[in-house]
Amino acid sequence: MAMQEAAEHLRALQAEQAMFNDQRERKKTGKQEDVVYHQWATFKVDNELYGVDVIQVKEVLRYSEITPVPGASSYILGIINLRGNVVTVIDTRSLFGLMPHEADDDTRIIVVEYNENEVVGLVVDNVDEVINIPQKSVDRAPSVAGDESTKRFVQGVCYHHSNLIILLDLPKMLQSITPADPAGDDLF
């Protein structure tokens, strides 16, 4: 009889220990938050670091000859032929109201998807890197006095390795410079 009581006592202790471990595990996972990361392709324009959603980036090209388009807006440098497709190229410096800069060896064209039918090239001073940023680290863009046209392109800001990154909202940016055209024609 003593053996049976000892076995039951041992099972009760094991059940109590399992319950204690389960509660401790629930507390531990309850304190942990699911961290959602977002990838951003970063680049510089006038020594400022910007980021765009990496999913929208199709490729990065070396700066090459751009064919001007008569009558196009001042921020549209022209078009390039990318493997048989016409790509409109936008001067980000002009779009952001910055001083012009002569293209050099670091200048790149970031080809981004504008919509399902169209890609657009953004001329930038140089391309930096692709980074992962926790979504909770992204702050809303501060409302400061300044150029409203540029501020509306900003989705948020964050710090990465002590560098401020301005995160652009590409759809808003490209829609704001595209004339309303129900036929879905290109940017001019």
Buried (B, 14 or more C-beta within 10 A) or exposed (E): EEEEEEEEEEEEEEEEEEEEEEEEEEEEEEEEEEEEEBEBBBBBBEEBBBBBBBEBBBEBBEBEEBEEBEEBBEBBBBBBEBEEEEBBBBBBBBBBEBEEEEBEEEBBBBBBBBEEEBBBBBBBBEBBEEBEBEEEBBEEBEEEEEEEEBEEBBBBBBEBEEEEBBBBBBBEBBEEBBEEEEEEEBBB
